[in-house]
Amino acid sequence: MKTHSKATKSLNIFIVFVISILSINASASETEGVISISPKQCIALNQGNLCYVDIEITWSLQEQGNYCLFSSQQESSLQCWQGKRAGDFAREIVAKDNVVFSLKPQNSKIILGSAKLEMAWVYKKNNRSHSTWRMF
């Protein structure tokens, strides 16, 4: 009888564990689909150089409302939409560092979704001085 109760208890713990994992994955996928960026990377020739890229951002939400798109490069909004459920944004971006784009309700600081444009380089910066002497 004790073996049956231990097995039932273990099964119940396992079921609770699986349900909690599934609910975490479901809530993560709900926010991931809010905003997307293309391309996801900007490639410059050398690390530290400016990177130029034409980006396209699309977003969609379930509720119609007034939303604004923000960039980590500036405090003011890039564009706002009135009474919309979805929107598109396209522009050339010039950056040295990663840029994060965030979608927020108008006049609110709540971030509904975000996407990152990551910087990449063909040649990484060499921190070693070119005038070093070598013995061998």
Buried (B, 14 or more C-beta within 10 A) or exposed (E): EEEEEEEEEEEEEEEEEEEEEEEEEEEEEEEEEBBBBEEEEBEBEEBEBEBEBEBEBBBBBEEEBEBBBBBBBEEEBBBBBEEBEEBEBEEEBEBEEEBBBBBBBEEEEEBBBBBBBBBEBEEEEEEEEEEEEEEE
